[in-house]
Amino acid sequence: MTKPLLGLSMMPETDFVSAVLPLLESSSVDVLEWSFDTFYDAKEPAWLNELLNFYSENNRLIGHGVYYSLFDAIWTERQEIWLKKLKEEVHKRNYNHITEHFGFMNTENFHQGVPLPISLHPKTLQIGKDRLYRLQDTVNIPVGIENLAFSFCIDDVKEQGVFLDQLVEDTNGFLILDLHNIYCQACNFDVGMQEIISLYPLHKVKEIHLSGGSWQESAYGKKQIRRDTHDDLIPEEIVSILPSVLAQCPDLEYIIIERLGSTIKTDSQKKDFFNDFKKVEKITEASDHQICKKDNWLKKTVEFPEKPIEDLILYEEQTRLTKLLFDSKGSGIIKEESFHYFKTENWDPEMIRTASNIIKNWNPY
């Protein structure tokens, strides 16, 4: 029996490497998470290739996808290419598991996109399962899904755990529980973190993500909006609740700390990041959580159609919604827009504005 492994989401930027070097040199980083598809069209530096290979050879490398987009309503060549490159990646390196994000990104320039939430509906669940089947069919290792930080309304917050539970059921999949994503929802909708956490199938949580973020000023003179920007310290509220969360996730194996590589520039920021890591390390070591040795994971056989499931109405609505948000049409217009799959009449105006800002910042077109 062992403790969960503590690690980092690896970034290639020089500032990030400088910040984490003391942790790597002291063998404090038990595991590395690598967002493999961020380098699908780029050449890895030699030092990065060697580092990833070292962790891979020691069975301490996990993969995190960014751009597959589980809930795009139509199937395109880019998903085919993504899966082909994933197959090459897992052949090149030994990953313990692969994960992806909840949500959809159907913009033209998807590499500049950001995932948007999708509501639970028989058709959206069917499409998500179809995409997950194809992802799991590509690899012979477990596949998991991460909860999303952004939600348009409290209803989506409350149903996301149920949605994820049903999504991974057929593939014997698992969940990443991102606690800063939960923290964002708790702040933005005035709900307790534990209240949201309790809505998730915690027995399926294999990995936890920890990070910081930022605040966005309100356009309506209300409270600030919490954003999952991965550019600051882990909030104390997350640190405080972490021991309790560890105790609630019996199958937890990994704890990963995330930080954008371009956001650790000063000596003070590097020191704070180091201290954050050590703080989590101390909590992990002090916890009673133990990983029981399990039987080897078995890939479930899932039958799925040769032709990917699509829905042209959902595709039109995803495309229209993204464009309305990008064009900053305003919450009033969007709430009155007629949709079948999106209940925009229930959306928080502040969150509509936030989504618009996020999309415009990433410039997906």
Salt bridges, closest charged atoms under 4 A:
ASP15 OD2 - LYS265 NZ 3.49
GLU33 OE1 - HIS209 NE2 2.99
ASP41 OD1 - LYS85 NZ 2.75
GLU44 OE1 - ARG93 NH2 2.50
ASP72 OD2 - ARG78 NH2 2.66
GLU88 OE2 - LYS84 NZ 2.96
GLU89 OE1 - LYS92 NZ 3.60
GLU89 OE2 - ARG93 NH1 2.93
GLU100 OE1 - HIS101 ND1 3.82
ASP130 OD2 - ARG131 NH1 2.64
ASP130 OD2 - ARG134 NE 2.92
GLU146 OE1 - HIS64 NE2 2.98
GLU146 OE1 - HIS101 NE2 3.35
GLU146 OE2 - HIS209 ND1 3.50
ASP165 OD1 - LYS204 NZ 2.48
ASP170 OD2 - LYS129 NZ 3.15
ASP178 OD2 - HIS209 ND1 3.72
GLU207 OE1 - HIS97 NE2 2.80
GLU207 OE2 - HIS209 NE2 2.82
ASP228 OD1 - HIS180 ND1 2.78
ASP228 OD2 - HIS230 NE2 3.28
GLU236 OE1 - LYS279 NZ 4.00
ASP251 OD1 - LYS294 NZ 3.51
GLU258 OE2 - HIS209 ND1 3.23
GLU258 OE1 - HIS230 NE2 3.46
GLU281 OE1 - LYS278 NZ 3.02
GLU316 OE2 - ARG320 NE 2.66
ASP327 OD2 - LYS323 NZ 2.93
GLU337 OE2 - ARG320 NH1 2.87
GLU350 OE2 - ARG353 NH1 3.60
